[in-house]
Amino acid sequence: MLHQARHITQSAADETRMPAGYLGLLQAARPCVIAALQADWPGPVLVVCPRPEDARHLADQVQAWSKDPQNVLHFQSPDAIFYDRVPWDRSTLHGRVKVLSSLGALRGRQDQEAGRGIVVTVSGWALMVKSVSSMAFQRAVRTLHVGDWLPPHRLLEYCVQAGYEPVAVVEDPGTFCHRGSIVDVFPPNLPEPLRIDFFGDEIDSIRVFRPGTQRSRRRVAQATLVPASEAIPEWGKAAKDALEAMDLSNCDRPTRLAISEERAKLAQGERFEGIQNYLPYLCPRPSALLDFLPAGALVLLDDVIGLEAAITSLAEQALALRAGMVAEGKLPSNF
């Protein structure tokens, strides 16, 4: 992991892939300069900060200066340190997916200004997380059009496989429900949920509605659905052999029972709280946020010394935690 920590800073500053630079500016001047780059740079701008709170605070400041604050995004860090089995908060899951979907949509675009106007702030910690590749993420995206032939049960299957939670009433991102000929779904990449009405096996209408009142606001001709999480339950079926190879012999009984239950759910393609802990197994060819950036992206490093120190410290903490959990029987020795 220490090698990975050094690799993060080297990759972020790799000018052979994309332009990179260091923010050698006064702290107070950085937000307005980044907001100016948002308007002028012909591609997305990624700003790498040492700590999660630095990235979050910088995003808030840039939004205050920006003419397009909705395209100033913050790529969140996990809610728990590596190897800690605490589930991530839903807002973290959906915020990360929103950024991945914004950048993933640029894949394959030939125009030189793909991603212009997008600014993403991120911490070194968030860059260290092994996640889904851009190609795999895009394969899990679905675009629906009015008039499409799509049996309702196929849409429901997609929602389950992509990690959406079935609920009685759709109010929060990452949820869906079904009643009669209507499927309500709230993709994390959209500000409001969708109401998809079927006429037989054909999409008759797609409407945006307010989650608070459940009243439709307007009709749209098409809509894009993205996975509800980076950890897509459907991928658990392909990871069955790798999951079964996990050695539970050193684990205590509660840990063995918990992991065995979770492995069984993954083998069936079922979602559960804490599925993100299995990202390295679900994504055999893991990627990072940097791999989602197009060639014309600009990468800016904020406080390089602080960034390297924060990443190294986090890697050391994670390795110490792993050793302690393995010794206490709370983590498989080969996890």
C-alpha positions as a Python dict, from the first residue, in 0.01 Angstrom:
ca = {
    (1, 'M'): (0, 0, 0),
    (2, 'L'): (293, 238, 58),
    (3, 'H'): (399, 170, -301),
    (4, 'Q'): (43, 255, -408),
    (5, 'A'): (62, 579, -209),
    (6, 'R'): (372, 690, -398),
    (7, 'H'): (215, 579, -726),
    (8, 'I'): (-86, 806, -667),
    (9, 'T'): (119, 1125, -659),
    (10, 'Q'): (333, 1014, -951),
    (11, 'S'): (25, 931, -1162),
    (12, 'A'): (-144, 1260, -1076),
    (13, 'A'): (157, 1451, -1199),
    (14, 'D'): (217, 1239, -1508),
    (15, 'E'): (218, 1498, -1784),
    (16, 'T'): (249, 1231, -2053),
    (17, 'R'): (-118, 1141, -1997),
    (18, 'M'): (-264, 1485, -1935),
    (19, 'P'): (-147, 1834, -1837),
    (20, 'A'): (-61, 1865, -1468),
    (21, 'G'): (54, 2146, -1245),
    (22, 'Y'): (99, 2263, -888),
    (23, 'L'): (-112, 2534, -726),
    (24, 'G'): (168, 2765, -620),
    (25, 'L'): (-78, 3034, -514),
    (26, 'L'): (-191, 3199, -195),
    (27, 'Q'): (-464, 2995, -29),
    (28, 'A'): (-720, 3274, -70),
    (29, 'A'): (-653, 3307, -445),
    (30, 'R'): (-700, 2942, -536),
    (31, 'P'): (-1083, 2923, -555),
    (32, 'C'): (-1117, 3216, -795),
    (33, 'V'): (-833, 3089, -1017),
    (34, 'I'): (-991, 2742, -1035),
    (35, 'A'): (-1328, 2900, -1118),
    (36, 'A'): (-1159, 3091, -1401),
    (37, 'L'): (-1001, 2768, -1529),
    (38, 'Q'): (-1345, 2608, -1522),
    (39, 'A'): (-1460, 2862, -1779),
    (40, 'D'): (-1145, 2868, -1992),
    (41, 'W'): (-987, 2521, -1986),
    (42, 'P'): (-1108, 2298, -2275),
    (43, 'G'): (-1166, 1994, -2055),
    (44, 'P'): (-1236, 1887, -1697),
    (45, 'V'): (-1019, 2019, -1414),
    (46, 'L'): (-922, 1785, -1128),
    (47, 'V'): (-782, 1937, -809),
    (48, 'V'): (-609, 1693, -572),
    (49, 'C'): (-597, 1801, -205),
    (50, 'P'): (-416, 1640, 88),
    (51, 'R'): (-716, 1565, 313),
    (52, 'P'): (-1088, 1500, 258),
    (53, 'E'): (-1188, 1813, 449),
    (54, 'D'): (-955, 2021, 228),
    (55, 'A'): (-1121, 1890, -90),
    (56, 'R'): (-1471, 1945, 48),
    (57, 'H'): (-1393, 2300, 163),
    (58, 'L'): (-1228, 2388, -168),
    (59, 'A'): (-1532, 2268, -363),
    (60, 'D'): (-1756, 2495, -154),
    (61, 'Q'): (-1527, 2791, -217),
    (62, 'V'): (-1501, 2731, -592),
    (63, 'Q'): (-1881, 2703, -616),
    (64, 'A'): (-1908, 3049, -460),
    (65, 'W'): (-1687, 3194, -737),
    (66, 'S'): (-1814, 2982, -1025),
    (67, 'K'): (-2062, 3087, -1293),
    (68, 'D'): (-2164, 2721, -1316),
    (69, 'P'): (-2158, 2590, -956),
    (70, 'Q'): (-2357, 2275, -1040),
    (71, 'N'): (-2056, 2145, -1233),
    (72, 'V'): (-1819, 2190, -939),
    (73, 'L'): (-1815, 1840, -791),
    (74, 'H'): (-1652, 1681, -489),
    (75, 'F'): (-1539, 1318, -514),
    (76, 'Q'): (-1584, 1192, -161),
    (77, 'S'): (-1355, 967, 37),
    (78, 'P'): (-1488, 648, 199),
    (79, 'D'): (-1645, 682, 543),
    (80, 'A'): (-1405, 428, 691),
    (81, 'I'): (-1033, 364, 657),
    (82, 'F'): (-919, 73, 439),
    (83, 'Y'): (-996, -273, 588),
    (84, 'D'): (-1249, -125, 832),
    (85, 'R'): (-1578, -305, 764),
    (86, 'V'): (-1803, -8, 850),
    (87, 'P'): (-2057, 50, 567),
    (88, 'W'): (-2029, 373, 371),
    (89, 'D'): (-2300, 635, 407),
    (90, 'R'): (-2550, 655, 120),
    (91, 'S'): (-2461, 1016, 48),
    (92, 'T'): (-2099, 908, 0),
    (93, 'L'): (-2198, 624, -234),
    (94, 'H'): (-2424, 841, -447),
    (95, 'G'): (-2189, 1139, -451),
    (96, 'R'): (-1906, 924, -583),
    (97, 'V'): (-2128, 766, -849),
    (98, 'K'): (-2242, 1112, -963),
    (99, 'V'): (-1881, 1213, -1031),
    (100, 'L'): (-1798, 883, -1203),
    (101, 'S'): (-2103, 914, -1426),
    (102, 'S'): (-2016, 1274, -1521),
    (103, 'L'): (-1664, 1174, -1624),
    (104, 'G'): (-1760, 834, -1764),
    (105, 'A'): (-2002, 1001, -2005),
    (106, 'L'): (-1699, 1164, -2172),
    (107, 'R'): (-1562, 825, -2276),
    (108, 'G'): (-1543, 791, -2653),
    (109, 'R'): (-1617, 1154, -2728),
    (110, 'Q'): (-1395, 1285, -3006),
    (111, 'D'): (-1435, 1660, -2957),
    (112, 'Q'): (-1136, 1835, -2805),
    (113, 'E'): (-1346, 2014, -2544),
    (114, 'A'): (-1505, 1705, -2390),
    (115, 'G'): (-1576, 1778, -2025),
    (116, 'R'): (-1526, 2153, -2049),
    (117, 'G'): (-1672, 2326, -1744),
    (118, 'I'): (-1639, 2029, -1504),
    (119, 'V'): (-1431, 2078, -1188),
    (120, 'V'): (-1371, 1792, -945),
    (121, 'T'): (-1199, 1827, -608),
    (122, 'V'): (-1063, 1509, -454),
    (123, 'S'): (-837, 1401, -169),
    (124, 'G'): (-544, 1165, -193),
    (125, 'W'): (-744, 917, 14),
    (126, 'A'): (-1026, 909, -243),
    (127, 'L'): (-774, 846, -523),
    (128, 'M'): (-632, 544, -340),
    (129, 'V'): (-961, 351, -341),
    (130, 'K'): (-967, 61, -586),
    (131, 'S'): (-1288, 95, -780),
    (132, 'V'): (-1470, 6, -1100),
    (133, 'S'): (-1305, 76, -1433),
    (134, 'S'): (-1450, 336, -1667),
    (135, 'M'): (-1535, 73, -1927),
    (136, 'A'): (-1712, -154, -1677),
    (137, 'F'): (-1901, 139, -1527),
    (138, 'Q'): (-2025, 253, -1867),
    (139, 'R'): (-2142, -100, -1949),
    (140, 'A'): (-2373, -75, -1646),
    (141, 'V'): (-2529, 254, -1766),
    (142, 'R'): (-2867, 245, -1939),
    (143, 'T'): (-3027, 517, -2152),
    (144, 'L'): (-3405, 497, -2188),
    (145, 'H'): (-3610, 668, -2461),
    (146, 'V'): (-3981, 721, -2491),
    (147, 'G'): (-4103, 459, -2738),
    (148, 'D'): (-3836, 202, -2650),
    (149, 'W'): (-3944, -161, -2635),
    (150, 'L'): (-3853, -270, -2282),
    (151, 'P'): (-4059, -514, -2075),
    (152, 'P'): (-4107, -363, -1727),
    (153, 'H'): (-3956, -667, -1558),
    (154, 'R'): (-3631, -603, -1749),
    (155, 'L'): (-3610, -254, -1602),
    (156, 'L'): (-3679, -394, -1254),
    (157, 'E'): (-3407, -655, -1306),
    (158, 'Y'): (-3164, -379, -1402),
    (159, 'C'): (-3248, -181, -1088),
    (160, 'V'): (-3180, -483, -867),
    (161, 'Q'): (-2860, -578, -1049),
    (162, 'A'): (-2731, -218, -1039),
    (163, 'G'): (-2771, -193, -662),
    (164, 'Y'): (-3092, 8, -629),
    (165, 'E'): (-3293, -47, -312),
    (166, 'P'): (-3663, -143, -347),
    (167, 'V'): (-3889, 85, -140),
    (168, 'A'): (-4260, 165, -108),
    (169, 'V'): (-4214, 532, -207),
    (170, 'V'): (-3915, 673, -397),
    (171, 'E'): (-3773, 973, -211),
    (172, 'D'): (-3398, 916, -195),
    (173, 'P'): (-3130, 854, -460),
    (174, 'G'): (-3054, 489, -527),
    (175, 'T'): (-3411, 364, -470),
    (176, 'F'): (-3692, 232, -693),
    (177, 'C'): (-4048, 107, -669),
    (178, 'H'): (-4306, -54, -895),
    (179, 'R'): (-4683, -23, -905),
    (180, 'G'): (-4897, -130, -1196),
    (181, 'S'): (-4754, 3, -1523),
    (182, 'I'): (-4530, 258, -1347),
    (183, 'V'): (-4171, 227, -1230),
    (184, 'D'): (-4028, 507, -1016),
    (185, 'V'): (-3648, 526, -993),
    (186, 'F'): (-3406, 782, -852),
    (187, 'P'): (-3066, 761, -1029),
    (188, 'P'): (-2781, 919, -826),
    (189, 'N'): (-2672, 1118, -1133),
    (190, 'L'): (-3000, 1314, -1147),
    (191, 'P'): (-3129, 1587, -913),
    (192, 'E'): (-3483, 1443, -910),
    (193, 'P'): (-3638, 1097, -961),
    (194, 'L'): (-3804, 960, -1274),
    (195, 'R'): (-4149, 814, -1328),
    (196, 'I'): (-4147, 568, -1619),
    (197, 'D'): (-4492, 472, -1746),
    (198, 'F'): (-4532, 164, -1967),
    (199, 'F'): (-4794, 77, -2225),
    (200, 'G'): (-4749, -297, -2239),
    (201, 'D'): (-4379, -351, -2310),
    (202, 'E'): (-4322, -2, -2449),
    (203, 'I'): (-4209, 306, -2259),
    (204, 'D'): (-4505, 542, -2295),
    (205, 'S'): (-4366, 839, -2102),
    (206, 'I'): (-4078, 948, -1879),
    (207, 'R'): (-4154, 1220, -1627),
    (208, 'V'): (-3946, 1400, -1367),
    (209, 'F'): (-4124, 1428, -1031),
    (210, 'R'): (-4069, 1594, -694),
    (211, 'P'): (-3985, 1336, -425),
    (212, 'G'): (-4153, 1544, -152),
    (213, 'T'): (-4493, 1578, -318),
    (214, 'Q'): (-4466, 1284, -563),
    (215, 'R'): (-4615, 1516, -827),
    (216, 'S'): (-4481, 1510, -1183),
    (217, 'R'): (-4303, 1827, -1299),
    (218, 'R'): (-4225, 1773, -1666),
    (219, 'R'): (-4183, 1515, -1938),
    (220, 'V'): (-3849, 1420, -2093),
    (221, 'A'): (-3776, 1231, -2411),
    (222, 'Q'): (-3491, 1026, -2265),
    (223, 'A'): (-3310, 959, -1938),
    (224, 'T'): (-2985, 792, -1835),
    (225, 'L'): (-2973, 549, -1542),
    (226, 'V'): (-2640, 478, -1373),
    (227, 'P'): (-2558, 219, -1106),
    (228, 'A'): (-2655, 309, -751),
    (229, 'S'): (-2306, 217, -631),
    (230, 'E'): (-1955, 142, -756),
    (231, 'A'): (-1999, -205, -608),
    (232, 'I'): (-2254, -357, -844),
    (233, 'P'): (-2418, -668, -689),
    (234, 'E'): (-2447, -847, -1024),
    (235, 'W'): (-2068, -870, -1042),
    (236, 'G'): (-2064, -1087, -730),
    (237, 'K'): (-2157, -1391, -940),
    (238, 'A'): (-1836, -1363, -1144),
    (239, 'A'): (-1632, -1310, -825),
    (240, 'K'): (-1755, -1629, -659),
    (241, 'D'): (-1425, -1820, -693),
    (242, 'A'): (-1216, -1530, -561),
    (243, 'L'): (-1455, -1486, -268),
    (244, 'E'): (-1450, -1857, -185),
    (245, 'A'): (-1069, -1843, -176),
    (246, 'M'): (-1091, -1606, 121),
    (247, 'D'): (-933, -1786, 418),
    (248, 'L'): (-1161, -1762, 724),
    (249, 'S'): (-965, -2006, 939),
    (250, 'N'): (-813, -1732, 1157),
    (251, 'C'): (-1144, -1542, 1201),
    (252, 'D'): (-1362, -1557, 1511),
    (253, 'R'): (-1710, -1707, 1487),
    (254, 'P'): (-1910, -1380, 1441),
    (255, 'T'): (-1674, -1267, 1163),
    (256, 'R'): (-1690, -1606, 989),
    (257, 'L'): (-2070, -1602, 1000),
    (258, 'A'): (-2093, -1242, 875),
    (259, 'I'): (-1851, -1293, 584),
    (260, 'S'): (-2006, -1628, 489),
    (261, 'E'): (-2350, -1465, 474),
    (262, 'E'): (-2217, -1176, 264),
    (263, 'R'): (-2037, -1411, 25),
    (264, 'A'): (-2359, -1606, -24),
    (265, 'K'): (-2546, -1284, -108),
    (266, 'L'): (-2277, -1177, -353),
    (267, 'A'): (-2290, -1516, -524),
    (268, 'Q'): (-2663, -1452, -580),
    (269, 'G'): (-2608, -1094, -698),
    (270, 'E'): (-2782, -942, -395),
    (271, 'R'): (-2706, -599, -247),
    (272, 'F'): (-2641, -545, 123),
    (273, 'E'): (-2503, -276, 352),
    (274, 'G'): (-2124, -280, 335),
    (275, 'I'): (-2094, -433, -12),
    (276, 'Q'): (-1829, -167, -87),
    (277, 'N'): (-1586, -361, 134),
    (278, 'Y'): (-1569, -618, -146),
    (279, 'L'): (-1481, -375, -426),
    (280, 'P'): (-1137, -535, -486),
    (281, 'Y'): (-1313, -868, -548),
    (282, 'L'): (-1597, -728, -758),
    (283, 'C'): (-1355, -534, -979),
    (284, 'P'): (-1078, -776, -1088),
    (285, 'R'): (-929, -497, -1299),
    (286, 'P'): (-962, -209, -1053),
    (287, 'S'): (-930, 150, -1154),
    (288, 'A'): (-916, 495, -993),
    (289, 'L'): (-1069, 833, -1063),
    (290, 'L'): (-766, 940, -1268),
    (291, 'D'): (-847, 669, -1522),
    (292, 'F'): (-1188, 828, -1587),
    (293, 'L'): (-1031, 1153, -1707),
    (294, 'P'): (-1010, 1227, -2081),
    (295, 'A'): (-680, 1323, -2240),
    (296, 'G'): (-759, 1696, -2226),
    (297, 'A'): (-812, 1706, -1850),
    (298, 'L'): (-603, 1934, -1630),
    (299, 'V'): (-476, 1792, -1299),
    (300, 'L'): (-375, 2038, -1026),
    (301, 'L'): (-197, 1932, -708),
    (302, 'D'): (-273, 2141, -403),
    (303, 'D'): (13, 2128, -148),
    (304, 'V'): (229, 1845, -288),
    (305, 'I'): (424, 1791, 34),
    (306, 'G'): (104, 1775, 238),
    (307, 'L'): (-49, 1537, -16),
    (308, 'E'): (240, 1293, -1),
    (309, 'A'): (244, 1308, 381),
    (310, 'A'): (-132, 1249, 405),
    (311, 'I'): (-126, 952, 166),
    (312, 'T'): (173, 790, 337),
    (313, 'S'): (17, 838, 681),
    (314, 'L'): (-312, 687, 565),
    (315, 'A'): (-135, 386, 413),
    (316, 'E'): (54, 324, 738),
    (317, 'Q'): (-266, 352, 944),
    (318, 'A'): (-446, 110, 714),
    (319, 'L'): (-168, -150, 731),
    (320, 'A'): (-157, -121, 1110),
    (321, 'L'): (-535, -163, 1128),
    (322, 'R'): (-521, -466, 900),
    (323, 'A'): (-254, -633, 1111),
    (324, 'G'): (-456, -569, 1428),
    (325, 'M'): (-781, -699, 1278),
    (326, 'V'): (-614, -1015, 1146),
    (327, 'A'): (-456, -1077, 1488),
    (328, 'E'): (-795, -1030, 1659),
    (329, 'G'): (-976, -1259, 1414),
    (330, 'K'): (-1182, -977, 1264),
    (331, 'L'): (-1039, -1002, 912),
    (332, 'P'): (-927, -1295, 690),
    (333, 'S'): (-551, -1323, 668),
    (334, 'N'): (-557, -1304, 287),
    (335, 'F'): (-813, -1023, 253),
}
